């Protein structure tokens, strides 16, 4: 009989990291994945340093570049260049990155079955039954890591309402010869869409370009993506490889993320930054936290898995309220705020510290209120 200690539905970053920790601890782990890896995933492919710290092994083979500088712009115009002495982000391509994480998990002893679409989940006392299109599997624990349209969440009766956006992304060919400075590093353009931003992330063989809106209920469109490309002095002359769209979670509400011996992680739990839309850090962190909760329960610590819900809400979701405040502030006056960011080393350090994991959104918000007069004073003196 197909019996495991833990079944993980979805083999993306949150599922793979949960599986890695669980398998390394000696549990029998099965990952069920509906796709075949590597597969295309709509994502800018910018891995922040705080996200990279959640990965317990070297990822050098799948790194496209480490960046410590970038541009902020407004409607295709470069406003300023931001520089840091240390690496701020690591550029990866999600297809190869996700496949790499999964292989590391398999190397620890986990089993992964691909092209296995889960169609039904049923929990009885002490056992969870997972039915795919081919066969039935049994386990003591379940991790739902199957994305923003999570079947696991629906089957468990969790996350009945969730706020999402629609992210549009294009891949553009790189220039044949000299790469213009405007696309040599990452770019965030905060005027290209209302209540959101556009991004440019260079990869080894293409550019990843996209648009995202951080206002719940307001989604980006293909037309907005094409407008961003066409108004940019470099992008509009490049060849379009393809365009894709995908729903993205907009976190913010504290939810119950467990039921019985089952947990939700990553996009399944709607864990994503409501300002920048970043999901990788929250996927990796929640995958680790899910594994820790399950391992604690197997050791007899705690009556249930409620500590997981509590930990995620206290350490991750609680920060989303402050991220929303920053999103509103930036989105109300994007041109002014982009100029301020470009002119203020204090603001730049705040953003860099956030991406490195040295400051939380709450600390950034409190520092911003406290130091705003000095920020304005320093800008006016320039």
C-alpha positions, 0 to 999 in steps of 0.5 A: 500500500502507498503509505508515507509519513507526509504527502506534499501536494505541489513540488514548487519552492514551498513544497520542496523546502518542506519536503527537504527538511522532513526527508532529512529528518528521516520521515518518508515523504511523497510529493505529488506534482501535476506538472512535469519539471522543469516547467514554466512559472510566471515570476520575475525571478528575483530572489531576495537575500532574505529568501536565499537565507531560507535555502539550506544548500548552495544554489550557485548552479542555477544563479543567473546573476547576483545584483547590488544595483538597479534603477527606479523609473517612472513610465519608462524614464530612468529616474535614479540608480540605486547602489549597494555594497552588498548583494541585494537580489539573486536572479534565477529562472523559475523553471530551472530553480524549482527543478533544482530545489526538487532534485535536492529534496529527492536526493534527501530520500523524498519520492516525487511523482510528476504528472499526478493531479490530485482529485480528492483528499479525505482525512479520517482519524489518524490518516489522510487519503489522497486520490490522484487520477491514477491511484490512492496514497495514505499518510499521517500528515499533509502539506498543501503547496499547490498554489493560489488555486489550491485544491487542497485548500478547497478540499480542507475547507480552508481559505474560503475567500482569498484576495488575488491579483493577475500578473502579466509577464513577457520574455524579450530577446536580449540585444545581439551585441552591446547591452544598453545600461538601462537593461543591465540590472534590475529595474522597478518602474512605479508609474507604468501601471496605476497602483502597481509597478513594472519590472525588468529582470535580465537573465542569461539569454532573455529579459523578464518583463512584467507588470503587477498591481498591488490593489486588491480587485484591480488586475493588470492586463496585457495592454498594460504590459505592452504599454510598458514595453512600448514606452521604454526606450530599449524594450520596444526595439526587442523581439517578444518571445512570449507573454503569460499571465497568472493569478498572484496572491495578495496576502494580508488577512490572518487565516486558519492554515491548518486542519487536523494534520494538514497544513497550507504553505506558500501561495496556497496559504495566500502568502505574498507581499501585498506591496511588491508581490514577492512570494518566494520568501514566504513560500520558502519560509512557510515550507520550513515552518510547516516542516518544523511544526510536523516534526514537533508534533511527531515528537509529541510536542503539542496536541495539534498543528495550530502552532503553525497557523500561529507562527505564520500569522505572527511572523509573516502575515502580521507584517503585511499590514505595514506593507499595505501602508507602504503600498498606499503611500507609494501608489498615491504619489509614485513620481514624487516617491521615486524621486525621493527614493533616488535622492535619499540614501536613508530611504535606499538603505531602508529598502535594501535592509528590507530585501536583505531581511535586516528590517521588517516592514513594521520597522521600515514603517516606524523608521519612515515616520520617525525620520521623515523630516530628516529625509526631506531636509537632506533631499532639499539640501542636495 
